[in-house]
Each structure stands twice: as C-alpha cells, then as structure tokens.
Amino acid sequence: MGKATLVVMAAGIGSRFGGGIKQLEPVGPNGELIIDYSIYDAVRAGFDKVVFVIRKDLEKDFKEIIGNRMEQIVEVCYAYQEIGEIPQCYAVKAAQRTNPWGTGQAVLVCKDLIHEPFLVINSDDYYGKTAYQKAFEALTAPRVDNGRLRIRMVGFVLENTLSDNGTVTRGVCREDQNGMLIEITETYEIQKQGDHAAAVLNGEKITMPLNVPVSMNMWGLYPEFFEILENGFREFLDQWDTNSVKHEYLLPILIGELLEAGKIEVEVLHSVEQWLGVTYKEDKELVVASIKQLIESGIYPNRIY
C-alpha cells in the first residue's frame, strides 16, 4: 500500500483559544472536534502522516488541545504559516501585511515536510469517510503520464453543503463526460429555494440545480506541485501592492488558472456524503445532531479515541 499525507490547514484557527472559535466547538459526545473525526477518517482510509499548518504563536496551545492527542495515533508534523514566510526579496511587502497570504501559501510552507502524495483539507470542515477513501485510493494508484500533472479534487453535491441559516459561497464545478474538471466558478450568496438554488454570479442573480458538484477545498496533490505553487506565489507577490492589502494567494484560484492554461488536469472524485461545517453559529446544532446520527448508525464508535 502506498503512502499519503494529510495536510490540515489550521493557521486561521484564531488568535486565541477558548469560547467562540468555531474550529474548537465540541461536536461529539465526548467533546470531540470536527478535526478529530477528519483525522479518524483519514487514518482509517490509509493516510499515515498528518501535517498541521498553524501559526507559530499558537503552537503551544494547539499541541495541548489537538496535536498531542493526534500524536498517539498517527505521525504528526507542523508547518508554520507566517506573513514573513516569503522570499527575502519581498520582505518589504511582508511588512505591509497584517494576515498570512492565503491557502496557497499554507500549502507551500509544507514543502520540506512532504515527499509523497498528499490531501489538503480545512481544519473546520467535516468531509465524511468516503471522501478520504476515494482520495487515498486515487493518490496511491499508478500515476497517469500524458504530459500534464493530474491532480484530484473531491467534489460534493451542492445540496449537501448548504446551510439553513444563511447564504454560502461555493466553487461550482463543471466537468466533462470523463469526470475531468473543466472549470471552477466562485459563486456567491447561494441558498436553497425549493427544488433549486438561488445564487449571485458576476453580480447577477441566477438559479442552478441542487445536484451540481462543488469544491470544498479538498485537493489531492503531489510533491511536484510545490514548484508550481512556488512560481505562482512569486507572480502573486510581484503583483501585490498596498491597494490589494487583503488580496490572498488562494489554492482554488491558482488551480483554476492552471486548468484554463492547460498546464494541469483535475480528476473529480465524487462524494455524495453530507458535508458539515459551522458557517453560522446556528449550524452547530446540525453538526452535533448529524454526528450523533452517524454514531447511532455505526459509522463511528461512541468514543473514537
């Protein structure tokens, strides 16, 4: 069986630990966090290493609350996403920044720790066991060599990612008959309305089917992608100025641009499971109820660790 690593983007977990931080809201019967179920599912699927991307100033608290517990079941490494973690020639720009540079940088800081296929996830999203199983199988299968790097994206059914408590933003995907991604379109203010979804695209109101695939930032990548990320980050920094102070180097946008340019291809792995997350405070009740139901149906034991 091949090796694969799970990368958990957790640098945005918050500037302090305690009440009010959604990633640290207990959702399981014994105080389990969403991240506990994510790593449980990943390890069961075959992932044998976890890299947490965190901020250096949160390291002590993160290890006490999450990391030390995970080290009992899987190899754990840490990568640090900091504003100053950029090429030295761009140091002046780092001095004008108040937040890290986005999900593209979050993955890039793992470069020296990963030499095998890896799956990238958000720390506060529940993806379900099927997603990890499909990702591991695809990442450890023999590579396809047709002159372009093939990466993977786990796609979810739009209806399974919506909130009853407000609108959401999703990367809506279009794929060909062979399950290869054609494009991702960032679509805003999505909410269910009867048998369809209402949304805003390019400033205009639209409707779309509830069964379209969407990206939830679950990407299957390979070590050679780091060079692509590095080159893209330099281009991003060349264009960045104080007028775009909040502009971020985002993984889905980079992948969309690479796809459009024909430099990569993206295989869509479909999951029909319910995605869970706490976009709104009121969403927590659904997450807790859903985890309870999964335990009662035998998907998880009452105590996973």
N, C-alpha and C positions, 0 to 999 in steps of 0.2 A: 504494500500500500504506500502511495506517495505521501510526501509531507506537504503541509499547507499551514499558513499562519493566519490568525485573525487579528486585524488592526481595528482597535476601538478608539474612535475619535472622541475624546473626553476633555479636551482643552477648554471647551466652552461650558464646563460643568458649573461654573460660578466662582465668584471671587471670595466666597466664604462658604463654609459648610454649616448645615443646620436647616431650620424650617424655611420653607418657601422655595427651595431649589428642586425643580421637578425631577431631575435625574436621581435625587436621593429620597423620593417619596416611596415608602414601602407599598408594595402591591401584592405580596404573597402572604400566606397565613402566619409565617414566622418572621416577618419583617423583610422578606426578600425584595430586592430592587429589580427593575426590568433588566438591568445588566446581568444579574445573577442568572436569569432564565436564558439570556442570549448566550452566555458562555457555557452554560449547561448544554444547550442545544448544539453549539459548535463543537464541543469536545465529543459529544455522542456521535456527531457526524464524521469525526476523524481529525479535526484540527488539533494540533499538538503544541502550539505556541500561541501566546497572546501578547500583542504589543499595545500597551496603553499609551495614547498620545495625550499628555497632560501639560499643564503649566508647572514650571519648576517650583513656584511659590506654594503650590497645592500638594506637593509630593508627600509630605509627612501625613497630612490629613487623608489624602486619597489612599495611601497604603493602609492606614489604620482602619478606614471604613470599608474599603473594597479590595485593594491589592493583596494584602497579606492573606486574606481568605482565599483568593484565587490561586495563590502560590501553592496551596495544599493540593490542588487538583490538576494543574497544568503549568508548564513553563511560562513565566511572566517576564517581560522586558518593558522598559519605559523609554519613550522618546519625548522630547520636550519642545513644545511649540511656543516660541517666543518671538516678539517683534524683531529682535536683533538677530534672529537666526536666518540671516540672508547674506549673500556675497558681500565682502567687505567694501567693495566699490559703491555699494548702495547704502552705506551706513548713514549718510546724511538724511536719506528718505526715511529710514527707520526712526530717526529722532523726531520726525513729524507725525508719527503714527501712534495711536492710543490702543488699538486692538491688534491681535495677531492677523495674519494675512489671508485666512480662509482655509477651506478644506483641501485645496491643492497643496498648500504649504504643510498642512497637518500630515498628509501622506508623505510628502517629500522628506520630512525630518526623520522618517523611519529608514531611510536609505541604507545606512550602515548596519542595520539590525536584521535585514531581511534578504535572504538569498534563495528563496523558494516562492512558489505561487502564494498569493495572499488575498484575503477577502476583507474589504473595508466596510465598516458599519458605523452608525451613530450610536452613542452610548445610551441614549434615552428612547430608542425605538425597539419595539418587540416585533420580530420578523416571523417567528414560528419555525418549528424544526425542519419542515420540508425545504425551506429556503436554504438552510445550511447544508442539508443533504445534497441537494441539486448542485449547489456551488462547489462543494468538496469534490463530488464526482467529476464535474466539468474541469476543475482546476488541476486535478491529478490524472486526468485522462491524457493519452498521447496528444502532443501538440499538432495543430494543423499548420502546415507551412505552405502558404500561397503567396509569399512576398510581402504580406502585411501582418502586423501584430493583431491577433484576435484576442480580445478581452471579453469578459462576461458581465452582464447586468441582470440582477434578479428583478423581474417586473411583477408588480402586484396589480390586481384588478382595482380600478378606481373606486368602485363602491365600497370595497373592503378597507379603504384608507380615509374615508370621510369622517368628519366629526358632526355630532348632533348639536354642538354648542357654538358653531360659528363656521366661517369660511376657511378654506385652506389653500395653499399654493402647492402645485404638483408639477413635476416634469412629465408631460403627457407624451407617450411614445408612439411612433409609427414604425411598423416593421414590414418586411417583405414576406412572401409566401414560405420562405425557408427559415423564418424565425430570426432574421438578422435585422438589427436596428437600422432604420433609415434616418430618423431624426428625433430629437427631444425638443419639445416646445414648452418653455416655462409658462404656465397658465395660472391665473390668479383668481381669488375670490370664488373658489369652487364650492358649491353646496348642492346637496340632493334636492330635486324638485320633482316629486312623483316618480315617473319611470325614466327620468333623465337627470343630467346635472347642468346647472347654470354656472357660467364662469365668465371671466374677463380675459380677453386675449388681445394684445396690442391696443389696449384702451377701449375695445368694443365688447359689448355683451354678446355671448354666444351660448349655445347649448351643445351637449355632447352625450354620447351613450355612457351608461354606467359601467360598461364592461371593457372600456379601453384600458390598455396597460399603462402603468405609471412607474416612474423611477422613485425609489425611496432611499437613494444613496447607499445602495448595497452593490458594490463593484468587485468583480473578480479580476485581479491584475497579476502581472508577472514582473520579476526584477528589472527587466529591460525597460519597463515603463518609467522607472525613476529618471532615466536620461531624458525622456520626453518631458516629464514633469519639470526637470531642472531647466531645460531650454525654454519651456513655456513660462516659467517663473521669471527668468531673466527678461523675456519680452514684456511680461506684465509690469515688471519694475521699471523698465525703460519708459513705459507709457504712463506710469503712475505719477501724479503730482498732487499738490495740496488741494486742488479743486475736486479731487476724487478721493478725499481722505477716508471715506468709508468703503470704497470700492475693494472687493475681495477677489482673490485668486481662487476660483471655485472649480472643483473637480468636474461636475456635470457640464459646465460651460466649456471647459477645455476639451472634454471628450466629444462634445457636440461639434466643436470647431475641427477637431482631428478627423471626425467621421465625415464631415462635409468636404474636407480637403482630400479624402480618400487615403489618409495615412494609416488608419486603423480600421478594423471591423469589430462589431459588437454583437455577440450572440445573446439573445434574450432567453433567460431561464424563467419559466412562468411558475408563480406560486398563487394558489387560489386561497391560501390561508388569510385569516384576518390580521391585518397589521394593526398594532396598538401603539399609541403614544399619548402623551399629555400635552396636546397643543394648547388646550384651555384647562383652567383649574378644574372645571366640572367634568373633564374627561376621565379623571382618576377613578370615579365610581365605575365606569365601564371597564376600565383596565382591571380593577380588583375583581369585579364580577366575572370577567372573561377568564382570568387566571383561575378563579375558584371552579369555574365550569370545566376547564381543562384538567384540573386535578381530579374532579369527580368523574371525568370520562376516562381517566387512566393515562393521559398524556404525560403528566408529571406526578411524582410521588408527593405526598403532603409536605415533606421536607427534602429538598433537592440536595442539600449538603449536610 
